[in-house]
């Protein structure tokens, strides 16, 4: 059933691509972004029983720190929550100390910088949005804390009908992965603004100010995982999903328990009704 649904999804994407190409060829046609919609990926956390892959999350954190942290912050994620990724308290303290955060005021009323501690949050790489925009060609890089939940592309009919039954809720991760791996040379006849990069997966335009952030061999893994663009994109996207919803596994377990309770409760109510009304004339 799942392969059948994915087949229909791929067919819908093919029709969507054909329609986008036809619209681009028509003079004065209105483009609809993204030009290419995300393709559904295989995620360990997908579905009602999905869970996070701890090893993948650790790799994703490494990719974020080495490739994304220079421009994007994680201001809603505290260092101490990294214990859910399998890090010890000492490892978290060491990692946090690599960052500086503003604190104060001191006894003189002045703010000061200090090494971060586990209770602090990942700091923004810029002092304020204006400084971020000034350092990035006028476009302030967004904070990534909730990005995997805040960005998603409408899948359209009939795909969204099947999503009701498959409990598909990975539109955000699919979009982030597609964006990270979707950079390509601009088609002939397409002119880009200076400082922008063509990406047909971007939901706001056909180009964006962020250059391709990942490339093969860019980050060294310690666990033997492939050091490829595809692997980096999957890992950092999974990490961003965890950052946006760190308690997802608990939520799913609670939901499953509630469903079992409702089924048992419904059965008891039915049996009680049969017992109470069994001797009543109708």
Secondary structure, DSSP 8 states (H G I E B T S, - for coil): -HHHHHHHHHHHHHHHHHHHHHHHHSTT----SSSS-------TT-STT----HHHHHHHHHHIIIIITTT---TT-BGGGGGGGT--HHHHHHHHTTSEEEE---TTS--EEEE--TTSB---SSSSHHHHHHTTTT------TTHHHH------TTHHHHHHHHT---HHHHHHHHHHH-B----TT----TT-EEBTT-SS-SEESS-----TTSS--SS----SHHHHHHHHHHHHHHHH-TTHHHHHHHHHHHHHHHHHHHHHHHHHHHHHHTTS--
